Amino acid sequence: FFLWCCFFRKKIFLFFLFCLLCVPTVFAQSQNSLSALNGKTIVIDPGHGGSDSGAVGPSGVLEKNVTLAVALKVKSILNDAGAIVILTRSSDRDVSNIKNAADAQELQARVDVGNQNQADAFLSIHANSFSSQAAHGTATYYYSGSPMGTILAADLQDELVRAEGLTARGQIGRGGPRGCGR
């Protein structure tokens, strides 16, 4: 299935600290839940990268760097639980091999990584930044055509809110790029 996981923060740096503190809590609730990951293939997409910086925080921190750091931490946790984890990128680069790729081509290249590896789950991590004070908390986006994606998004959203007391912005179902979903 396809899942977008987006976290909303006014300051990306605060988001980064949140993830470093919260991610182990979210994925380490019990041995039973971790053992369920054994042998599962999970593709993690650190949002943006290469020519696309994503959001830029007040101090100049780039979303692409934050998402990569978080993805590497999540990869380590999931690997320790026995999951087979594949990153769409493990360095600051574009995923598509097409020079000056359009946004749709870059997004499709990320989806292709999941499909080529027959992923059981696809997680795309983002650290959005907004100028509005009303935009704070965490939101989880998922591919609306995936019943399992809906369940995973709800569980992930609930755990992020519970673990850190963040404002719940909800689970938001969206259509995905061509080739998404199971």
C-alpha positions as CSV (number, residue, x, y, z in Angstrom):
1,F,0.0,0.0,0.0
2,F,1.0,3.6,-0.3
3,L,1.2,6.0,2.7
4,W,2.3,9.5,3.0
5,C,3.3,10.6,6.5
6,C,3.4,14.3,6.9
7,F,4.2,16.2,10.0
8,F,3.3,19.9,10.3
9,R,5.5,22.2,12.3
10,K,6.1,25.9,12.2
11,K,9.8,25.3,12.8
12,I,11.4,22.4,11.1
13,F,14.1,22.2,13.8
14,L,11.5,21.5,16.4
15,F,10.1,18.7,14.2
16,F,13.5,17.2,13.9
17,L,13.9,17.0,17.6
18,F,10.4,15.6,17.9
19,C,11.2,12.8,15.5
20,L,14.4,11.9,17.2
21,L,12.5,11.6,20.5
22,C,9.2,10.2,19.3
23,V,10.2,7.7,16.6
24,P,11.6,5.1,19.0
25,T,8.4,5.4,21.1
26,V,6.2,4.9,18.1
27,F,7.9,1.9,16.8
28,A,8.9,0.2,20.1
29,Q,5.5,-0.2,21.8
30,S,5.8,-3.9,22.3
31,Q,7.7,-7.0,21.2
32,N,4.5,-8.3,19.6
33,S,4.1,-5.3,17.3
34,L,7.8,-5.3,16.4
35,S,7.8,-9.0,15.7
36,A,5.1,-8.5,13.1
37,L,7.6,-6.5,11.1
38,N,10.0,-9.5,10.7
39,G,10.5,-10.2,7.0
40,K,8.2,-7.4,5.8
41,T,9.5,-5.1,3.1
42,I,9.1,-1.4,3.9
43,V,10.2,1.4,1.5
44,I,10.9,4.7,3.2
45,D,11.0,7.8,1.1
46,P,12.8,10.7,2.7
47,G,10.8,13.5,1.1
48,H,12.5,15.9,-1.4
49,G,16.3,15.7,-1.9
50,G,18.8,16.7,-4.6
51,S,17.5,19.6,-6.6
52,D,14.4,19.9,-4.4
53,S,15.1,21.3,-0.9
54,G,11.5,21.2,0.3
55,A,10.5,23.6,3.0
56,V,13.2,25.9,4.4
57,G,13.0,26.6,8.2
58,P,13.6,30.0,9.8
59,S,17.2,29.2,10.6
60,G,17.8,27.9,7.0
61,V,17.5,24.2,7.8
62,L,16.3,22.3,4.7
63,E,13.4,19.8,4.8
64,K,15.4,17.4,2.6
65,N,18.1,17.1,5.2
66,V,15.6,16.6,8.1
67,T,13.6,13.9,6.3
68,L,16.8,12.0,5.4
69,A,18.0,12.1,9.0
70,V,14.6,10.9,10.2
71,A,14.4,8.2,7.6
72,L,17.8,6.8,8.5
73,K,16.7,6.6,12.2
74,V,13.4,4.9,11.3
75,K,15.3,2.5,9.0
76,S,17.6,1.5,11.8
77,I,14.6,0.9,14.2
78,L,12.7,-1.2,11.6
79,N,15.9,-3.2,10.6
80,D,16.4,-4.0,14.3
81,A,12.8,-5.4,14.3
82,G,13.6,-7.7,11.3
83,A,12.0,-5.6,8.6
84,I,13.7,-5.4,5.2
85,V,14.0,-1.6,4.7
86,I,14.7,0.1,1.4
87,L,15.3,3.8,1.1
88,T,14.3,5.7,-2.1
89,R,17.4,7.8,-1.4
90,S,20.2,7.5,1.1
91,S,22.0,10.7,0.3
92,D,21.1,14.2,-1.0
93,R,20.1,13.3,-4.5
94,D,17.1,13.2,-6.8
95,V,15.5,9.7,-7.1
96,S,14.7,10.0,-10.8
97,N,17.6,9.5,-13.1
98,I,16.0,11.9,-15.6
99,K,18.0,15.2,-15.8
100,N,15.7,18.1,-14.8
101,A,12.8,15.7,-14.1
102,A,9.4,17.2,-13.7
103,D,7.8,16.8,-10.2
104,A,5.5,14.0,-11.5
105,Q,8.5,12.1,-12.9
106,E,10.3,12.4,-9.6
107,L,7.3,11.2,-7.7
108,Q,6.8,8.3,-10.0
109,A,10.4,7.3,-9.6
110,R,9.8,7.0,-5.8
111,V,6.6,5.0,-6.3
112,D,8.5,2.7,-8.7
113,V,11.0,1.9,-6.0
114,G,8.2,0.6,-3.9
115,N,6.6,-1.4,-6.7
116,Q,9.9,-2.9,-7.9
117,N,10.6,-4.1,-4.4
118,Q,7.1,-5.4,-3.9
119,A,6.9,-3.3,-0.7
120,D,4.5,-4.3,2.1
121,A,4.4,-0.6,3.1
122,F,5.6,2.7,1.6
123,L,6.3,5.6,4.0
124,S,7.1,9.0,2.7
125,I,8.4,11.4,5.4
126,H,7.9,15.2,5.2
127,A,8.5,18.1,7.5
128,N,6.2,20.8,6.2
129,S,6.5,24.4,7.3
130,F,3.7,27.0,7.4
131,S,3.6,30.7,8.3
132,S,0.2,30.3,9.9
133,Q,0.2,29.6,13.7
134,A,-2.9,27.5,13.2
135,A,-0.8,24.9,11.2
136,H,0.8,22.8,14.0
137,G,0.6,19.2,15.0
138,T,0.8,16.1,13.0
139,A,-1.2,14.8,10.0
140,T,-0.9,11.4,8.3
141,Y,-1.7,11.2,4.6
142,Y,-2.5,7.8,3.0
143,Y,-3.5,6.4,-0.3
144,S,-7.3,6.3,-0.2
145,G,-7.4,3.1,-2.3
146,S,-5.7,1.0,0.3
147,P,-7.7,-0.4,3.2
148,M,-4.4,-1.4,5.0
149,G,-3.0,2.1,4.3
150,T,-6.0,3.5,6.1
151,I,-5.4,1.4,9.1
152,L,-1.7,2.1,9.2
153,A,-2.3,5.8,8.9
154,A,-4.8,5.8,11.7
155,D,-2.5,3.8,14.0
156,L,0.5,5.9,13.2
157,Q,-1.4,9.1,13.7
158,D,-2.9,7.9,17.0
159,E,0.5,6.9,18.3
160,L,2.3,10.1,17.3
161,V,-0.4,12.1,19.1
162,R,-0.4,9.9,22.2
163,A,3.4,9.8,22.4
164,E,4.0,13.5,22.2
165,G,0.7,15.1,22.9
166,L,0.7,16.9,19.6
167,T,-2.4,18.4,18.0
168,A,-4.1,15.8,15.8
169,R,-4.6,17.2,12.3
170,G,-6.1,13.9,11.2
171,Q,-5.7,11.2,8.6
172,I,-6.2,12.4,5.1
173,G,-6.9,10.0,2.3
174,R,-5.7,11.0,-1.2
175,G,-5.3,9.4,-4.5
176,G,-1.8,8.5,-5.3
177,P,0.5,8.5,-8.4
178,R,0.1,5.9,-11.1
179,G,1.0,2.5,-9.7
180,C,0.2,3.1,-6.1
181,G,-1.7,0.8,-3.9
182,R,-2.5,-2.8,-3.2
